[in-house]
Each structure stands twice: as structure tokens, then as C-alpha cells.
Amino acid sequence: MSDQTNPGRDQAERMLRVMQSQQRMTQSRLVRSYVVLLAVWAAAWAIGFGVLYLSATPDPLVPAAAAWPVFAACIVVAIVWSIATGVRSASSGIRGASRVQGMLYGWSWTMAMVGASILLAGAQRVGLPPDTAAVLYPGVFALVVGILYLGGALWRSLPQYALGVVFIAVAGIATFLGTPVHYLVYAVVGPIAMLVVAVLLGRGVLPLEPRRDTA
């Protein structure tokens, strides 16, 4: 019996092709958004920590009074971009358990960063020296970012997991090197790692999420 006598099967196959096409489009949009997000954060780290390094050398090329506002502006722009990316991703066709999983993971970043800020502010309140704080602040935040990126294991996302390992290593090495070299480590190594992953993702060498459920 030919397929022309089985319209139900033809309709099911067409629906399957449509669903597969929508899934590929959603995945492509997610990859593009993530590549741009990595580039934005790489620029924020390179400019922000680079300016801090130039302000903290024995012969500063940038006054500290100008360096910290520049650093803060870079981080704020990157955070706003991250929020906008998260909002777009939430409305890009992801439904069900995957959407809830992504939302909870996104909130875990906010809560972890707020918790780290409170912890460091408390340490300063009880007498953390300014020189130690200058080393500890970026180290703690880089460590938290690294740990959160390890959460990419939930989606078997190799790029996120690799970035997590790099950030944890960078936080440890930079803290050992101390001021002002640690700013230079964050300004160079972090952005390079992010850009390498962005290029590999953009070229399709690395998959963002090997098995994403968009149903």
C-alpha cells in the first residue's frame, strides 16, 4: 500500500519536520546570543581590569579616581546585556522543564553574586585590609563565576564547563600573584578564554548544548 493511502502518516512526518526545523532555529539563536554575550563580557573584563591595572602600577598611566568608574561601567553594561539575553532566551521557544531549569539557573547567578557581595562587605566591615580586599574581591567573584559555569554540566555543555575550569584556575593564580599583576591576569587570560570559546561556538566546532529539550 502506498503512502498516498495513509494521510495520517504524511501529516505526522510533516509535523516532525516542522518541529525539527523550529528546534534548529531555536538552537541557532541561542548559540548566536551566547557568542555575543561572551564577546561583551570579554570586552568588559579586558577594558575594566586593564584600566585597573594601569592605575595600580608604580607609575600609574590612569588615575584611580577614573579607573574604578570605568571598571564599574563595563561590568554594569555586561550585566544589563546578560539580563537582556536571558529575557530573549526565555521567549525564544523554550518551554516546559527546560525553561524552568534555565530560569532557576539564571536566578542562581543573581543569588550567588549577591551572596558574594554580602560576604566581602562583611569581611571589610570586620577589618579586612584594603590591600587584601583589592586582591580578594575579583578573586571571589571569578571563583563564583567559575563554579556557576560548572553548572553547565547539567546540560552537558562542554563550553560552559571548560570556562568554569579556566575561571577557577585564573582566580587562584591571580590571587597568588597579588596586586597589581592580578588585574593584568584577569584582563588578559579571562577574555582570551571567553573569545576562544565564542569563536569555536560560532564556527560550530563546539556544540552549546548537545541535547537540548525544547518541547
Disulfide bonds with the S-S distance in Angstrom:
none
